[in-house]
């Protein structure tokens, strides 16, 4: 049953291997600073918006390499509306959250309509959105900053800042016991699901991956979950924003891999004509991708203002680029049809680790951008050239 | 005997799994019009692609001797530099550029850094005069008709100093008048010493202009007819084109034909871009339960357009007519509607319109009927796997596992996956568009067996094919289609290739 070879394994998990190597490199260069509990916790809090946006962006990219440039502006605009509602108009927090989600989703639906049904190229529609919503954010905020420090429960709910952690119900002192228990629970559920899946496949006589490879994978991933939660427990526990990120990853991971809707995204990106002739409404698929992008941009907007404890007209700049970059680094195809949520998350973590590592090493901000740009280019070159069978230059 | 300008010796070209050309020989004299005729898929275009360097030297075997020299063309540029210019059936003009710009595209006048527009336009004007086109060179291509565009293509070839002009179906999209003008132009060129090769299905035109006719069938040269010495009447040419033995290439089937399953009445479809062009013209057809119905015709006869417009209006504009399923009128406004009414359309273009090449067999198999393997929109992946394996075994698809990407399969196996996909959608009527195009003989036989089995299960199969032997060998009844119209209906027993051809030609010569 050793049908899956080591080389396939390496190919499949290239980015994870790259991630491990780069983390090790930074751990060495920063004398282990990057692995300090505080920094691991920061990695999550700082990059929460990237995880959320990259997941939404994946759906757009799956439909055929289409991107959404407007999300940075939408994040800012939704955040601005929320801040104005809660601070200036003293609206109830839950009402404000609802309004923010509705506004984000409507923006997505508006752009999605032009893209899906009128077939205006996504680049144009979302470029227009990028300009318009940046301008509107300024209008809503009157060009000022609104502090939302007094909206404590909102900040605690979405934040990853100073005190935005899940409280320890067991009072464990320096080690957050709630966090440890959550980690153990997650590991147990993960292992149980993996075993169940393997047993059913064996029972039905399906092909299974080799025992050694499977064990390797389960043990490694369990170790990662446990080590990760242990680090968090050593700091202050689970940042509340991690809950949101986890929910987004799990829900969208499930949708993309297990539902008919998810299958439609891959099909449209793989061959739109064939998909249409298979009786699938392709316009609807595009529409859902962009509407959903607006919804997730709203969530990212909440996360952003909660972490900053304020809303400013400049927030969210280049967020779209972080999301797009994570998708491509995480193995999404620039032509659509290929890419997974876990892959994209690995891409986002890789970007986060590079950011954090270079900051800890004291590398200049501008050089950080150069490095990130080169990493993105290298990842896409790797993807396209390997698909062409290793030939670097395309046939004329 | 005049000088031989071009000789292609023992050209053999293989594609994965198919031998497209098998020791083909072609001799063209200087200053003649040489016609290349044969059925669709006989290898005419492949031969011309070898000649023009689209298939570079080394990808075929054999020699090309041109103007007394053995030539090794690696790109189109190489062959054009020797004066061999090919004009393809699909015009390669850019609509939003002027006639002059199109004529010198890739061959710009002036220097590398500055295009000389005066020279471009005046030279274009001269060449337009030569081909008899009275349009200013600054006219945009989109503003002139197809007939004139064809003349621009010829002028473009002249701009490249063509010595040997190859025209692939030059009159396919032209009306009678424009076709006549084009043929006269070729005859005039001949007087001026130009050599031409013309590929055409319109045998009356071939008889009219050609000095020599080479017949190609199944990738091999069958015969060369000389105007001076041989009979070059249409019926003589047809005999050469189709004269092959029908042996046991088709599995036998006892037909059990039931009631009318699908009936189409007065179906009209217009071209989606050129809205005044009618591509399906007042077609009425029906197919019965358990019947294999053939639709025969040449390429461009409107068969695919008919099929796709029936399949949930996935092609065409201004569609009118009635569809009746089991005697009841139905409205099929979308592919979803068509699938719901148990129609399936298996495309001729399996890579472009049929399969997702980057996805595994199992995902392709269930795509048209995903709901059957899912509950509440959640896919049961185990069930999906089982379905894929079941069809893989039923259709004898050769693949290591159903997890294999479809793009890595051979043409025949891809076709089986495509069939599996539509069989899993559980249709009553299957429209198979060129189901055996580009696959080898063994796989063809297996596809024929599947078709017979479907008919035996009581499905209605509509088979569109350009390969006449296949239509004759498989079908219970045959419609002949030409220029968007049904021009004949034959029972399987009375039909012969000659009869089908004569129906097409009769309709063709009646003209517009």
Interface residues (C-beta under 8 A of the other chain):
Chain A: X200 X201 X204 X206 X207 X258 X259 X260 X261 X263 X266 X267 X270 X271 X273 X274 X275 X276 X277 X278 X279 X280 X281 X337 X338
Chain B: X311 X312 X314 X334 X335 X336 X338 X339 X345 X347 X352 X353 X354 X355 X356 X357 X358 X359 X363 X367 X368 X370 X371 X374 X377 X378 X379 X381 X382 X385 X386 X401 X403 X421
